[in-house]
Amino acid sequence: MEKLADYTCDPEYLAVWSKLMKSLDNFKQVIEGPVTWIADIESFGRIDLKIVNEVLGPLGGGIERLMDESPSVTIKRGRLNQSIGLLKESKDVLAEIIDRIAIADD
């Protein structure tokens, strides 16, 4: 039954869950408060919220850095665009050949 529903009688799980819920207010204060980005959570200790620092870091521009394309992806994108162009040209040539065959058969 425990695997089918969000229900458990496991005392260890309940103990860990209750400790985490006690730390929830502290965690919210860290997120909503001044930019310290370090949470002190019971049974885990001090935790640095690394993802926030990476995205909103002190120098800024974190989100822009995430959106930058790597050089290898740029090269692959160029090759794919060339292939698409070649395939479109090939489609047009084949369409002309098929049209000529159809006209010749009539």
N, C-alpha and C positions, 0 to 999 in steps of 0.2 A: 504494500500500500504506500509506503514511503517513497518508492520510486515513481509512482503514478501521480502523486499529488504533492503540493508544497506543504508537506506536513512531516514532522519528525519528533521522535521522543528521545533522540540521542542527547544525553545530558551534556556531553562535551561540546557539541554543536551549540546548544542553547547557552552554555556558559560563555563561549567565544562571542556569540551573537550579542549577548547582553553587555559584554565588555566593550564591543565596538559601538553599540548604541549609546553607551555612556560617554564615549568620546566624540559622538556626532556633533554636539554643540561646539566643542573645541575646534573640530575640523571646519565647521561652517564659519567660525570667527576668523580662522586663518585665511579662508578663501575670500571672505567679504571684507576683511580688515586691511591694514597697511601691507605693502608688498614685502612680506618676509618669506612666504612660500615654504615654511617649515611647520609641519604639524606634529604635535606630540600626542601619539595615540597609545593608550594603555596596551600592554603586551606586545607592542611593535616598536615602541620607542620613538625617537625623532625621525621623521620621514621628510625628505626633501622632495617636493612636488616638481620633479625634473621636467615633465612635459610642459608645465606652465612656463618655466624659465626658458625652455627651448623656443616656444612659440612667441611669448611676449617679452623675451629677454631684455636686459638693460639697454642694449644698443638699438633695439627695435628692428624692424625689418624681418622678423622671424617668419611671419606668414608669407612674405614675398620670397624668402629663401626656400620655403617648402614648395612654392609654385614654380620655381626655376626648373628648367628641363636639363637633364644631364647631357653632356656632349654625345655619349653613345646613343641615347634616345633620339637626339637630333639627327644623327647620321642614319639611323634606322628609319626615321620618318621620311628623310629625303629619298632613300632607296625605295620605300614603299610608294611614295608619290610618283617616282619614275616608273615603277612597275605598273601603277594604275594608268598612267599616260600611255605606256606601251600596249597595255591590254585594250584600252579604248581604241587606239589606232588599229590594232589587230582585228577588233570587232568590226570596224568600219570596212577594212579591206575584205574580210570574209563576207560581209553583207553584200559588197559589190560583186564578188565572185559568184555568190549564190544567185544574185539577180541576173547576172550574165548567163548562168547555166539555165535558169528558168526561162529566159528569153530565147535561148538557143533551142530549147526543147519544144517551144511552141512553133 
